[in-house]
């Protein structure tokens, strides 16, 4: 996985996209094979957004959700509050959203709130597993601009999975093509479409 790049993982439903992100993030262990990064990354340096992330947003306020893991990371309360303000500006949300119920906000806002929770702890690698499939085109464009900003100005390494090859091609630098739980192509997006596998 190249540092400071956006890598897209594409494939049909059931091709293994989610399993690969779980292997990369360390949530599950593979029986064989290796995953190589351009630098040393621990599981604590990885933030992931998946369909399960939205399942956690059933009760409480946005502020409570964002700060939920602060104790685990031993952050001081004053530091967390200042950091939350910075992160909300980064993702294009106002402080007004903090006291809203997580259940009441839009899907686009939920995606950015989950991203805010992840960015609060400044991970090296951010993984979005089918995170924009339910977004309308306007919200998806906003998310793409934000991800490009995180890569360009904050030196984040980002991995995105989708079955939408047009969206992946628009956003990503590199592509991984999966078929039946096998990687059949890995490389830059420009060479991908000259490949027989793609």
Secondary structure, 3 states (H helix, E strand, C coil): CCCCCEEEEECCCCCCHHHHHHHHHCCCCCCCCCCCCCCCCCHHHEEEECHHHHHCCCCCEHHHHHCCCCCCCCCCHHHHHHHHHHHHHHHCCCHHHHHCECCCCCHHHHHHHHHHHHHCCCCCEEEEECCCCCCCHHHHHHHHHHHHHHHHHHCCEEEEEECCHHHHHHHCCEEEEEECCEEEEEEEHHHHCCCCCC
